């Protein structure tokens, strides 16, 4: 089990296989390719399956995602959130860690840097 200090020092990077676009408002849309053999097969027989799935992030999530750069620690991203959103960012680290875990484990949008060393 990791200590609080170890958790705050975690560093994430964006998954190189995932593309994203940033609109004029600074909001991020994640583009996930839907290129499985079954999806391609269904497209050939006429099903309208998009080439990529689009996941639009809200302002908070977009801000966090854009600050994941392979250098910023969880603590640094938390400080940036507090600077931008003030008290609206609270509960700060509980919310941030839940989001980071979700987009790492469930969505595979990001990767922990130390995972590559394991």
N, C-alpha and C positions, 0 to 999 in steps of 0.2 A: 504494500500500500504506500502510495506516495504522500510525502508531507505537503503541507500548504506551500512551503517555499519551492519545492520541486514542481508543483502544479503551476505556480505563478511564473516559473522559469521555462515552461514548455514553449516551444516555438513551432509554428505550423507554416506550411507553404501550400500554395494552390496546386491542385492536381494538374500536371502538364497536359493530360488528355482531355481536360474539360475546358471548353471555350466559354467566354462570357462577353457580353456587351454592356457598356455603360451609357445610359441615355443622358440627355442634356440636363436633367435634374439630379444626376449623380446616382440614379438607381441602377442596380445591376440585374441583368437577366442572364441566368446560367443556361447554356445550350448543351444538352446531352444528346449525343448521336443515338438514333434508334436504328441500328444497323445489324440486328440479329438476323440470322438466316430465316427464321420464321417470319419476322417482320418484312423482310425483303420478298419472301414468297407470297405473303398476303398482298403486298403492293402489286405484284405481278398479276394477280388474279382480280385486281380492281378495288381492293380495300383502300380507303383513304387514311393511311397511317403516315403522319408527318415524318420527315427525314430526321428531325431532332425535336426533343421535348424541351419546352421553355419553362423555366422556373423563375418567376419574378420575385425578387427580394424587396422587402420594405426598406425604409430609410435606415433603420437601426442595423438590420442584417447587411445591407449594402455597405454601410460604413465599416462594419467589422470585416467583411469579406475583402474590401479594398485595402485594409490595413494588414492583411495576412500576406507577408512578403518574404518569409523565410528568415527574417531577422528580428521582427517585433515579438517580444515575449507576450504571454497572456497578460502579465502585469502591465506592460506598456500599452497594449490595446485597451485594457481597462482604464488606464489613466487618460487615454485619448477620448474614450467614451464619456468619462466624467467631465472632461474639459468641454466637449461638444454639447452634451445633453444635461449636464448638471444633475440635480436630484432625480430627474426623470429616468436616469440610467439605473437607478437602484431597484431591486437588489442587484448590484453591479456584477460581482463575480459569479454568483449563483446563476444568473441569467446568461452571462457570457459563456461560462463553462458548459452549460446545458446546450446552447446553440453550437458551440465549437464541437462538442461531442456528437451532436446530431449530424452536422455536415461532414464530419470525419467518418464516423462509424456507419451511419445509415445511408448517406448520400454519396460518399467518396469524393466530395468536392475539394477536400483538403487532405493533407497528410502531416502527421507529426514528423518533425525532422529526425528525432531519435529513432523512429521506426525503421528508417533506412539503414541505421547502423546495426540493428538487431539481426 
